[in-house]
């Protein structure tokens, strides 16, 4: 009887574990946090599939000239693999959209080629640009993505605000051979999120999509845009519901949360 009960407990635990939702996270300071906490950084993570990790100008300089920094980044990437977590290189600057700055992005990608990243994630939003014309912007982005694809064999992800997920823009991005579009829809209205993403995915079956949500503090976003007021447990349940509503689309990848740091700072 005890053996039967023990076996049943293992089955239940295994089922619960297999149903655990693994998320992807924007982690702008992920490498800095790893350097502070070493392997505990990975042990303390919530259920995680991918980390989109960015590097400051200071960190890039250290990686260029300090051997111990290079070794530490390699160790970071190796330990991530041990925990079955993909580390994707996050490069973000809205001015990369300008043709005069395309080479700057390519130079950065070239610099990071020697490190074993799983993919490249580009966050090149038009917000904040001094001059912005939507059609010119997407033409420039399309040209840039084609250059990037010629420059690296890594999969390319591109962040796109949901308001820009228009048919002609999505077609341009498809022709640019982007591997994943991360649709940024900062809202707590689950129904709107689900309806919008399901509609986009059904109309664009040759593109792969993820959904970016936010748990940034109220000092940055309104309560209608961020899950910060929900707390970690309730937010995770809401994200799981949203994930389940989208996962039947064959071109759905996953949910990405902005950001890991903000999640760690959120209330329980």
The 8 nearest C-alpha neighbors of each residue, nearest first, counted from 0:
[[1, 3, 2, 4, 5, 6, 7, 8],
 [0, 2, 4, 3, 5, 6, 7, 8],
 [3, 1, 5, 0, 4, 6, 7, 8],
 [2, 4, 0, 6, 1, 5, 7, 8],
 [5, 3, 1, 7, 2, 6, 8, 0],
 [4, 6, 2, 8, 7, 3, 1, 9],
 [5, 7, 3, 9, 8, 4, 2, 10],
 [6, 8, 4, 10, 5, 9, 3, 11],
 [9, 7, 5, 11, 6, 10, 12, 4],
 [8, 10, 12, 6, 7, 11, 13, 5],
 [11, 9, 13, 7, 8, 12, 14, 6],
 [10, 12, 14, 8, 13, 9, 7, 15],
 [13, 11, 9, 15, 14, 10, 8, 16],
 [12, 14, 10, 16, 11, 15, 9, 17],
 [15, 13, 11, 17, 16, 12, 10, 18],
 [14, 16, 12, 18, 13, 17, 11, 19],
 [17, 15, 13, 19, 18, 14, 12, 11],
 [16, 18, 14, 19, 15, 13, 20, 12],
 [17, 19, 15, 16, 20, 14, 13, 21],
 [20, 18, 16, 17, 21, 15, 46, 14],
 [21, 19, 18, 22, 239, 46, 47, 17],
 [20, 22, 47, 46, 48, 19, 23, 45],
 [23, 21, 47, 48, 254, 255, 20, 46],
 [22, 24, 255, 49, 48, 50, 47, 254],
 [25, 23, 256, 50, 255, 259, 258, 26],
 [24, 26, 51, 258, 257, 259, 50, 27],
 [27, 25, 29, 52, 28, 259, 51, 24],
 [26, 28, 53, 52, 29, 25, 54, 51],
 [27, 29, 31, 26, 30, 32, 53, 52],
 [30, 28, 26, 32, 31, 27, 52, 33],
 [29, 31, 33, 32, 28, 34, 52, 54],
 [30, 32, 34, 28, 33, 29, 35, 54],
 [33, 31, 29, 35, 30, 34, 28, 36],
 [32, 34, 30, 37, 36, 35, 40, 31],
 [33, 35, 31, 32, 37, 36, 30, 71],
 [36, 34, 32, 33, 37, 31, 40, 30],
 [35, 37, 33, 40, 39, 34, 32, 38],
 [36, 38, 33, 39, 34, 40, 35, 32],
 [39, 37, 40, 41, 36, 42, 33, 78],
 [40, 38, 42, 41, 37, 36, 43, 33],
 [39, 41, 38, 33, 36, 43, 42, 37],
 [42, 40, 44, 39, 43, 38, 79, 82],
 [41, 43, 39, 40, 44, 38, 82, 45],
 [42, 44, 41, 40, 39, 45, 38, 46],
 [45, 43, 41, 42, 46, 40, 47, 39],
 [44, 46, 47, 43, 21, 22, 42, 41],
 [47, 45, 21, 22, 44, 20, 48, 19],
 [48, 46, 21, 22, 49, 45, 23, 84],
 [47, 49, 21, 84, 23, 22, 85, 46],
 [50, 48, 23, 85, 84, 47, 86, 24],
 [49, 51, 24, 86, 23, 52, 25, 87],
 [52, 50, 25, 87, 89, 26, 88, 24],
 [51, 53, 26, 89, 27, 88, 29, 50],
 [52, 54, 27, 89, 90, 88, 28, 51],
 [55, 53, 58, 59, 56, 52, 27, 28],
 [54, 56, 58, 57, 59, 53, 28, 27],
 [55, 57, 59, 58, 60, 54, 61, 62],
 [58, 56, 60, 55, 59, 61, 54, 62],
 [59, 57, 61, 55, 60, 56, 54, 62],
 [58, 60, 62, 56, 61, 57, 63, 55],
 [59, 61, 63, 57, 58, 62, 56, 64],
 [62, 60, 58, 65, 64, 63, 59, 68],
 [63, 61, 59, 69, 68, 60, 64, 65],
 [62, 64, 60, 61, 59, 65, 69, 66],
 [63, 65, 61, 62, 60, 66, 68, 69],
 [66, 64, 61, 68, 67, 62, 63, 69],
 [65, 67, 69, 68, 70, 64, 62, 63],
 [66, 68, 70, 69, 65, 71, 62, 72],
 [69, 67, 71, 62, 70, 66, 65, 61],
 [70, 68, 66, 72, 62, 67, 71, 73],
 [71, 69, 67, 73, 68, 72, 74, 66],
 [70, 72, 74, 68, 73, 69, 67, 75],
 [73, 71, 75, 69, 74, 70, 68, 76],
 [72, 74, 70, 76, 71, 75, 77, 69],
 [73, 75, 77, 71, 72, 76, 78, 70],
 [76, 74, 72, 78, 73, 77, 71, 79],
 [75, 77, 79, 73, 74, 78, 72, 80],
 [78, 76, 74, 80, 79, 75, 73, 81],
 [79, 77, 81, 80, 75, 76, 74, 82],
 [78, 80, 84, 76, 82, 81, 77, 75],
 [79, 81, 83, 77, 78, 82, 84, 76],
 [80, 82, 78, 79, 83, 77, 84, 76],
 [83, 81, 79, 80, 84, 78, 41, 42],
 [84, 82, 80, 81, 79, 85, 48, 78],
 [85, 83, 79, 48, 49, 82, 80, 86],
 [84, 86, 49, 117, 87, 50, 48, 79],
 [87, 85, 50, 116, 117, 49, 51, 84],
 [86, 88, 118, 51, 117, 119, 116, 50],
 [87, 89, 119, 52, 120, 51, 118, 116],
 [90, 88, 53, 120, 52, 51, 121, 119],
 [91, 89, 121, 122, 53, 120, 88, 92],
 [90, 92, 122, 123, 121, 89, 93, 53],
 [91, 93, 123, 94, 95, 122, 90, 124],
 [92, 94, 123, 124, 95, 125, 96, 91],
 [95, 93, 96, 92, 97, 100, 128, 123],
 [96, 94, 100, 97, 93, 101, 92, 104],
 [97, 95, 94, 140, 139, 93, 98, 136],
 [96, 98, 95, 99, 100, 94, 139, 101],
 [99, 97, 101, 100, 96, 139, 95, 143],
 [98, 100, 97, 101, 102, 95, 103, 96],
 [101, 99, 95, 103, 98, 102, 97, 94],
 [102, 100, 98, 103, 104, 95, 99, 143],
 [101, 103, 105, 104, 100, 106, 99, 98],
 [104, 102, 106, 100, 101, 105, 107, 95],
 [103, 105, 107, 102, 106, 101, 108, 95],
 [104, 106, 102, 108, 107, 103, 109, 101],
 [107, 105, 109, 103, 104, 108, 102, 110],
 [108, 106, 110, 104, 109, 105, 111, 103],
 [107, 109, 105, 111, 110, 106, 112, 104],
 [110, 108, 106, 112, 107, 111, 105, 150],
 [109, 111, 107, 108, 112, 106, 113, 63],
 [110, 112, 108, 113, 109, 114, 107, 116],
 [113, 111, 109, 114, 110, 108, 115, 151],
 [112, 114, 111, 115, 110, 109, 116, 73],
 [115, 113, 112, 111, 116, 73, 72, 76],
 [114, 116, 117, 113, 76, 112, 73, 77],
 [115, 117, 87, 86, 118, 114, 88, 76],
 [118, 116, 87, 86, 85, 115, 153, 119],
 [119, 117, 87, 154, 153, 116, 155, 88],
 [118, 120, 88, 155, 87, 156, 89, 154],
 [121, 119, 156, 89, 157, 88, 155, 90],
 [122, 120, 157, 90, 91, 123, 89, 156],
 [121, 123, 91, 158, 124, 90, 157, 120],
 [124, 122, 93, 92, 91, 121, 125, 95],
 [123, 125, 93, 126, 122, 159, 158, 92],
 [126, 124, 128, 93, 127, 123, 131, 136],
 [127, 125, 124, 128, 93, 131, 123, 129],
 [126, 128, 125, 129, 93, 124, 130, 131],
 [127, 129, 130, 126, 125, 131, 93, 94],
 [130, 128, 127, 131, 126, 125, 94, 93],
 [131, 129, 128, 132, 127, 125, 136, 126],
 [132, 130, 128, 133, 129, 136, 125, 135],
 [131, 133, 135, 134, 136, 130, 137, 125],
 [132, 134, 136, 135, 137, 131, 125, 138],
 [135, 133, 136, 137, 132, 138, 168, 139],
 [134, 136, 138, 132, 133, 137, 139, 131],
 [137, 135, 133, 139, 134, 138, 132, 140],
 [136, 138, 140, 139, 134, 135, 141, 133],
 [139, 137, 135, 141, 136, 140, 134, 142],
 [138, 140, 142, 136, 137, 141, 96, 143],
 [141, 139, 137, 143, 142, 138, 96, 144],
 [140, 142, 138, 144, 143, 139, 175, 137],
 [143, 141, 139, 145, 140, 144, 138, 146],
 [144, 142, 140, 146, 141, 145, 139, 147],
 [145, 143, 147, 141, 146, 142, 175, 148],
 [144, 146, 148, 142, 175, 143, 147, 141],
 [147, 145, 143, 149, 144, 148, 150, 142],
 [146, 148, 150, 144, 149, 145, 143, 151],
 [149, 147, 145, 150, 146, 151, 144, 152],
 [150, 148, 146, 147, 151, 145, 152, 144],
 [149, 151, 147, 148, 146, 152, 105, 109],
 [152, 150, 153, 148, 149, 147, 108, 112],
 [151, 153, 154, 148, 150, 149, 155, 118],
 [152, 154, 118, 151, 155, 119, 117, 148],
 [155, 153, 118, 178, 119, 152, 156, 117],
 [156, 154, 119, 178, 177, 120, 118, 153],
 [157, 155, 120, 179, 180, 178, 121, 119],
 [156, 158, 121, 180, 120, 181, 122, 179],
 [159, 157, 181, 122, 180, 182, 121, 183],
 [160, 158, 182, 183, 181, 161, 157, 163],
 [159, 161, 183, 162, 163, 182, 184, 158],
 [162, 160, 164, 163, 184, 182, 183, 159],
 [161, 163, 160, 164, 165, 159, 184, 183],
 [164, 162, 161, 165, 160, 159, 168, 169],
 [165, 163, 161, 162, 169, 168, 166, 160],
 [164, 166, 168, 163, 167, 169, 162, 161],
 [165, 167, 169, 168, 170, 164, 171, 203],
 [166, 168, 170, 169, 165, 171, 164, 172],
 [169, 167, 171, 165, 170, 166, 172, 164],
 [170, 168, 172, 166, 171, 167, 165, 173],
 [169, 171, 173, 167, 168, 172, 166, 174],
 [172, 170, 168, 174, 169, 173, 167, 175],
 [173, 171, 175, 169, 174, 170, 141, 177],
 [172, 174, 170, 175, 176, 171, 169, 177],
 [175, 173, 171, 176, 172, 170, 177, 141],
 [174, 176, 172, 173, 145, 141, 177, 144],
 [177, 175, 174, 173, 178, 172, 145, 148],
 [176, 178, 155, 175, 179, 173, 172, 156],
 [179, 177, 155, 156, 154, 176, 207, 180],
 [180, 178, 156, 207, 208, 177, 157, 181],
 [179, 181, 208, 157, 156, 158, 182, 207],
 [180, 182, 158, 209, 210, 208, 157, 159],
 [183, 181, 210, 159, 161, 160, 211, 180],
 [184, 182, 211, 160, 161, 159, 185, 210],
 [185, 183, 161, 186, 212, 211, 182, 160],
 [184, 186, 224, 212, 213, 183, 225, 187],
 [185, 187, 224, 188, 223, 184, 225, 212],
 [186, 188, 223, 189, 224, 225, 226, 185],
 [189, 187, 186, 191, 190, 192, 223, 224],
 [190, 188, 192, 191, 187, 193, 241, 186],
 [189, 191, 193, 192, 188, 194, 195, 241],
 [192, 190, 194, 193, 189, 188, 195, 186],
 [193, 191, 189, 195, 190, 194, 196, 188],
 [192, 194, 190, 196, 191, 195, 197, 189],
 [193, 195, 191, 197, 192, 196, 198, 190],
 [194, 196, 198, 192, 193, 197, 191, 199],
 [197, 195, 199, 193, 198, 194, 200, 192],
 [196, 198, 200, 194, 199, 195, 193, 201],
 [197, 199, 195, 201, 196, 200, 194, 202],
 [200, 198, 196, 202, 197, 201, 203, 195],
 [201, 199, 203, 197, 202, 198, 204, 196],
 [200, 202, 198, 199, 203, 204, 197, 248],
 [201, 203, 199, 200, 204, 198, 197, 166],
 [204, 202, 200, 205, 201, 206, 199, 169],
 [203, 205, 206, 201, 200, 202, 250, 207],
 [206, 204, 203, 207, 250, 173, 200, 202],
 [205, 207, 204, 203, 173, 250, 208, 179],
 [208, 206, 250, 179, 251, 180, 252, 178],
 [209, 207, 180, 251, 179, 252, 181, 250],
 [208, 210, 181, 253, 252, 254, 251, 182],
 [209, 211, 254, 182, 181, 255, 183, 212],
 [212, 210, 255, 183, 256, 182, 254, 184],
 [213, 211, 256, 185, 184, 257, 255, 210],
 [214, 212, 257, 225, 215, 256, 185, 226],
 [213, 215, 227, 226, 225, 261, 257, 262],
 [214, 216, 261, 213, 225, 227, 219, 220],
 [217, 215, 218, 219, 227, 220, 214, 261],
 [216, 218, 220, 219, 221, 222, 215, 227],
 [217, 219, 216, 220, 221, 215, 222, 227],
 [218, 220, 217, 216, 215, 221, 225, 224],
 [221, 219, 217, 224, 218, 225, 216, 222],
 [220, 222, 223, 224, 217, 225, 219, 218],
 [221, 223, 224, 225, 217, 220, 228, 226],
 [224, 222, 221, 186, 187, 225, 188, 220],
 [225, 223, 186, 185, 221, 222, 187, 220],
 [224, 226, 214, 213, 227, 222, 215, 223],
 [225, 227, 214, 229, 228, 234, 213, 187],
 [228, 226, 214, 225, 229, 216, 230, 215],
 [227, 229, 226, 230, 222, 225, 266, 217],
 [230, 228, 226, 227, 234, 233, 231, 232],
 [229, 231, 266, 267, 228, 233, 265, 227],
 [232, 230, 267, 234, 233, 235, 266, 265],
 [233, 231, 235, 234, 230, 267, 236, 229],
 [232, 234, 236, 235, 229, 231, 230, 237],
 [235, 233, 237, 231, 236, 232, 229, 230],
 [234, 236, 238, 232, 233, 237, 231, 239],
 [237, 235, 239, 233, 234, 238, 240, 232],
 [238, 236, 234, 240, 239, 235, 233, 241],
 [239, 237, 241, 235, 240, 236, 242, 234],
 [238, 240, 242, 236, 237, 241, 243, 235],
 [241, 239, 237, 243, 238, 242, 244, 236],
 [242, 240, 238, 244, 239, 243, 237, 245],
 [241, 243, 239, 245, 244, 240, 246, 238],
 [244, 242, 240, 246, 245, 241, 239, 247],
 [243, 245, 241, 242, 246, 240, 193, 247],
 [246, 244, 242, 243, 247, 248, 241, 197],
 [245, 247, 243, 248, 242, 251, 244, 249],
 [248, 246, 245, 249, 244, 243, 251, 250],
 [249, 247, 246, 250, 251, 245, 200, 197],
 [248, 250, 251, 247, 246, 204, 252, 207],
 [249, 251, 207, 248, 208, 204, 252, 206],
 [252, 250, 208, 248, 249, 207, 209, 246],
 [253, 251, 209, 208, 250, 207, 254, 246],
 [254, 252, 209, 251, 255, 210, 22, 23],
 [253, 255, 210, 209, 22, 211, 23, 256],
 [254, 256, 23, 211, 24, 210, 22, 212],
 [257, 255, 24, 212, 258, 213, 211, 25],
 [258, 256, 213, 25, 214, 212, 24, 259],
 [257, 259, 25, 256, 261, 260, 24, 26],
 [260, 258, 262, 26, 261, 24, 25, 263],
 [259, 261, 263, 262, 258, 264, 26, 28],
 [260, 262, 264, 258, 263, 215, 259, 214],
 [263, 261, 259, 265, 264, 260, 214, 258],
 [262, 264, 260, 261, 265, 259, 266, 231],
 [263, 265, 261, 262, 260, 266, 259, 216],
 [266, 264, 262, 263, 230, 261, 227, 231],
 [267, 265, 230, 231, 264, 227, 228, 229],
 [266, 231, 230, 232, 265, 233, 229, 264]]
